[in-house]
Amino acid sequence: MGGVVVCFALFLAAMAVCLVMGWSFLWALLLGLALFTLHGRKQGHSLQTMWGMAWSEGRKVLIVLRIFVFIGAITTLWRSGGTIVFFIYYGVQAISPKLFVLVAFLLTALIAYALGTSFGVIGTAGIVLMALARSGGVSEAVAAGAILSGAYFGDRCSPASSSAALVAAETGTKLYDNLRNMLRTGALPVVLTVIVYAVLSVRHPITAVDESLLQALRDSAVISLWALLPAAVMLVLPLVKVPVLISIALSVAAGLVSVFVQGMTVWDMLKTAVVGYYPATGQLKDILSGGGIVSMAKPAALVFTTGLLAGLLDGIGVLNGAVGLVEKLARRRGRFAASAAVSLGAGMIFCNQSVVIVMGNQLLHRCYTDPNEQAVDMENSGIVLSALIPWNIACSIPLVMLGVDQRAIPYAVLLYMIPLIYGLTKRYVYPHKEKCV
C-alpha cells in the first residue's frame, strides 16, 4: 500500500509541476507509467504481462489517433482554403448591436460542430469575435463566456470531435448513436442558453463593428461560396450516416479549394496539410496560422499514453479501492452523480479532458449495463465540466487565447446548463434503476 501512495504522490507532483511550468502533461504521464511499472514488478508481474494490461486499454484509442490525423489536416486546410474566413466574415456581417453575444455563441457553435475542435475555433473565430467585443464596448467576460459555450457545443457532439470519438472508443459504443443522444439531451440546454445570451445581448450591446477587421478578413482570403464545400461535407454527410472517417477524409479532400480558389500549388497545399498554414503577410496572419497533422502529435501521444497508464493501473489492481468508492456513490446518488463527481475530481487532478474520459471509464464502467447510457453520462459530465475548472487546460488555454481571466467562466452558460438539465431530466431519458451491477 505504501508503494502505491508514493507512486501516486510522485505522479501528482509531476502533474502539478507540468501545470505550473506550462509543460506538456505527457511528461507526467510517462513518469507515471514508469513508476507504476516498477510497482507492478515489485508485485511480481512480468514486463510482458504488464504490457498486455496496458495495451488492453491503449488499443481502444487507436481509432481516435486516426481521427487526430484528419483533424490536423482539416484545421489547416480550412484556414488556407478560406472556410474559416468565410464563416467569420458573414457571421460578423449578421451582427446587429443587440445581437452580438447571441451571434458569437451561435457562430462558434456552428463552426465547432463542423470543425470538431474547440481550440481551433477559439483560436480563430474566437479571437476575432473578442477583438470586435473589445472595440465595440461589449463586456469581455460575457463575450468570452459565449465563445466558450459555442466552442464546446461542437467538442461535445461533432462527428469530427476527438473527445466524442474517445468516449465511443472507451465505452464500445457507436459514434453516431452517441451524437444523436448528445443532440437530444442537449436540445433543452441549448434553448435555455440561447435565451440567456439573447438577454445578455440586449444588456451588453455592441456600439460599433470594427470595419478594419472586416477589411482584414477580405484581404486574408478570397471569400467564395466554394469555401463552404469542406464544411458542407462535414455538416451534411453525417446526417445520411456516412462513416465518420470517410466524412472527415472527404472534407480534407475538399480542401482543394486552397488550390482552385486561393491559388495555392498542389505541393504547397499538401505541405500545409502536414506542417500547418502560415501566411506570410496580413493583419490576421497570427490568428489564421496553425493546424496541420504535425500539430496533433502531442495530443495523440497524450491520449495513447493515458490509455496505456489506465490499462496498467487497472491490471495491477491500483484502482480497486477507488472503484469500490465510486460504485458506492453510484448506488447511493445515482450513476450520473457518480460520473459528475469522478469527472470533477479527475479534471481537477489531471487537468486534461482526455485523461478524464479514460480514467472515468476505468472507474465507472462496472456501474452500467447499458454502454450507451454510460457514453451519454460521460459526455454530459466530463466533457463540459473540465472546461469549467480554471486550471484544467480545457479552460485555461481558451482563456489565455481570448485574453480574459476566470470571470468569463460564469458566463459559459451551456457548460453548466448541460449537466444541470441532464441531471434533472435523466430519469425520463434513461429510466433504469440507478444501481451498480
Disulfide bonds with the S-S distance in Angstrom:
none
